[in-house]
Amino acid sequence: MVQDRLRDGKRIAQLLASELTGDHATLAHVVVADADPDVEPTDDGAVAYRVVHVADDDALATDDRGRPTLAADPASEADAETTEIATVYVQPARARVEFAVAPDRAAEAAGDTELRVRPKAVEPPRTLVFIESGVDAKRVLPVFEAVFEELSADGA
């Protein structure tokens, strides 16, 4: 019997957070920040969490599950160079990632996947990537990796 595909926006966002924080190689300096575990999906999308790149190893800590987090020491947080890469929103049947950094690179990388992508005409421009099933939580990782690589090439 084939199971139905996961189409719960909140659960999809949780799976994505697990994928992001479980990657100890390319995305080792990527942290899920300001996560709202009680977020309720809305039609327009409610903010679930931000995805942040932390440049300084001293500003990173590891939680009890081995995932990277911001260090609890306020002094190291204040000095840490952080860059918000994306914001993850939850809708009833999907999650949406809004890339704030390297939107052109995000769109190009997402175009190489089976994910739906579109630009958001705001200043500064952003790229929206829609995660419509649990499987898509893995498919979006190369997009984060491409954005991270461009961020690193720019000196962050």
N, C-alpha and C positions, 0 to 999 in steps of 0.2 A: 504494500500500500504506500503510495506516495504522499508525503506530508505536504500540507499547504506551505507556501513560502511565507516567511516571517514578514509581515506588513504592519508592524506596530512601530511608529516613529520613535517613541521613547526607547523601546528595546533596541532598535537599530542603532540609535545614538550611543547606547550603552556598549553595544558590540564594537562600534567604531572606537570608542574610548579605550576599550580593552586592547584592540589591535594597535592603536597608537602607542600606548604605554607598554605594550609587550614587546615592541621592536627595540632590542637593545643594541642594534647596529646603527643603521642610517639615521633613525629617529631617536637616538639615545638622549638628545638634548631637547626633545619635544615633551611638553608637559600639558596635561589637561588641567586648566585653571578655572576657578569660580564655578565648579560643577554644581548644579542644582538637582539633587536626587529626587526632589518632589515636583519637578517641572511637569506641568500638564500641557500636552499638545494642543495647539490652536490651529485654525485653518491658515492663518498668516505665518505661523511658526513662532514658537516660544524659545527663548535662548536656553539651551541646555548647558553649554560650557564654551569656553574659549580654548583654542589651541595656541600655545605660546612656545617660542624657541628661547631657551636660556643659554647664553653664550659662555657663562662662567661655571665650571664644574663645582666651585665652592658654593654656589647658590642652589645646587641640586641636592636633594636628599632622596632616600628610598623608603617607600612606605612598607608596611608589614607584608605586603604581597610582592615586593621586589619591583614595584613600579616607580618611575621617577616622579618626584614632586618638588615644589619649591621648598627650599630649606626653611625651617621654622624660625631661624635666627633673623630678626628684623634687620639687623645691620647688614647681613649678607644679601638679603632681598633688596635693600635700598641701593646697594652698589651693583647689583646684578644687571647686566645688559639683557633686557628681554625684548622680544619682538612678537607682537600678536600676528600669527600666521592666518588664522581663520576663526570663525565663530560657527558653532553647530546649533542649528535650530531643529525643533521637533514639531512635526505636523501629525495628524492622526494616523496616516498610513505611510509616512516616510520621514526621513531626516534630510536636512539640507545643509550643505557646507558652503559658507560664504568666505571665499579666499580674499583677504585684504592685501596680501603681499604677492607680488609677481602674478597678477591676474592673467596676463597673456600666456605665461608659462603654464599656469594651472589649466587654462582652457585647452592649450595644445596637448598637455599630458592627458587630460580627461577625454579628449577627442580620440585618443588611442585605446580607450576602454569602451565598454558598452554602456557607460553611464550617460545620463542626460545632462547636458551642460548648457548654460546660457550666460551671457554677460549681464551685469547689473549696471545700468547707466546712472551712476552717481559719481560724485567727486570726492575722493579719488575712486577710479573705477574698481569694480570687483567682479569676480567670477563665481557663479553659483553652480554647484554640483549636487545633483539629487541622488540620494541613496534610497532606493525604493524596495530593497529587500535585505535580509541579513547577509546574503552572499556579497552584496555590493559593498559591505563594510571592508572586505578585503580588497575589492577592486579599486577602491579609492586610495589605497596606500601609495601606489606609484605616483599619484598626483601630489600627495604630501611630500614624497621623496624628491620629486622634480622641483617643487617650490623651495624646499629646504636646500637643495643643491644650488639653485640660483641665489638664494639668500646668502649661502656660504661664499659663493663666488663674488658677491658684492661686498664681502668683507665683514659680514655679521658674525 
